[in-house]
Amino acid sequence: MKNGKGIKVIIVLVVVIALVVIGGLKIKNVYDGFMGEYKGTESASGTDVTIEIPEGASSKKVAAILHDAGLIKYEYAFVLRVKESEYRGRIQPGTFTLNTGMSTLEMIEELCYVEPVKEVVDTLTIPEGYSIEQIAAKCEEQDICSSEEFLNEVKNGNHQIPFSTGDMNTDGAKYDLQGYLFPATYDIYEDTTAASLIDAMLEKFRSVYTSEYSAKAADLGYTDYQILIMASIVEREAKIDSERPIIAGVIYNRLKIDMMLQMCPTVLYPLTDGMYDKSEVTYDDLEIESPYNTYKNTGLPVGPICNPGQASIEAVLYPDENDYLYYHTSDAGDGSHIFSSTYDEHINTQ
């Protein structure tokens, strides 16, 4: 019996010692885990988890969100770390994708990151009707980038063209992006490049040329690209806003009867290499061999001859319904035109 009691005592002692050891190990694991989240900087591979931080959330509320998402185990460790860090009070609202393998410091840095506000060092204003070549020259003039850098980026850069050219033959078109670099004023930053500037211009174009415009183009029986070509001609021809829809009407009237457009800017574009630094067109100039020259080729030119503004685009989409086929500059000196329905009228008014 005595031996039996001794064995029982020993068993009890072993169990007690085991429980103490296990308890100690658990306490140590908890301590290590807590300190790892409180002070640790190591990260590991894990699983991405997306969370939503509401406006004005406290660090305690954020800790609860992270805990519920399985990103942290010890909420108080996270709260302490935020409190003692340089990020105290700087957690941002929004949607974040964190990883279960991130340290809490990495999570805090991600949750507190604010996109730095870039300082505007200059502005670039592109007038309506400027060609890519003229934009390049202006960029060089303002020391944003060289003309060569800009033109090389237009030709070889990785930029998504807003429209398909459809079935139209564009062989001989000088630049795929001509017409899409929307005329507006752009902020210039220290890190602005030809590529980022072109992307900004394309983004502006997409914001202006809406799905409503595309639907209207389809109603008219033309592609978006053809609308853009016509708008570029209107932009270079019109000097007065009220005449834009009238000139657009003339273009449509000529196209309907397969009459050559015979628009001088389509000659000036290839003649001046896009710089439009010549105002008068001679009869010899009309003979220039170019797919842009509407005195030598029927239909629309091979592509836009400049970058039109919104007013010219809308003039083509909503043209004046008239029977004019001809026009010439008036003597008023304000850039206005005299429009005629017949060639005789056209000659007699000059």
Protein Blocks (a to p, Z undefined) as FASTA:
>chain_A
ZZmmmmmmmmmmmmmmmmmmmmmmmmmmmmmmmmmmmmpcbdcddddddddddehiafkl
mmmmmmmnopamblmlmmmmmmmmmkgoiaccddddddfkbcfklmmmmmmpccdddddf
bdcdddehiafklmmmmmmmnomacfklmmmmmmmmccddfbaekjaccehiablkgoja
ccddddddfklcfklmmmmmmmmmmmmmcfklmmmmmmnopafklmmmmmmmmmmmpmbf
klmmmmmmmmmmmmmnopafkiaklmmmmmnnonopafbdcfklmmpccfklmklbgcjd
fbdfbdcdfklmmmmmmccddfbfbdcddfkonopacddfbfklmmmmZZ
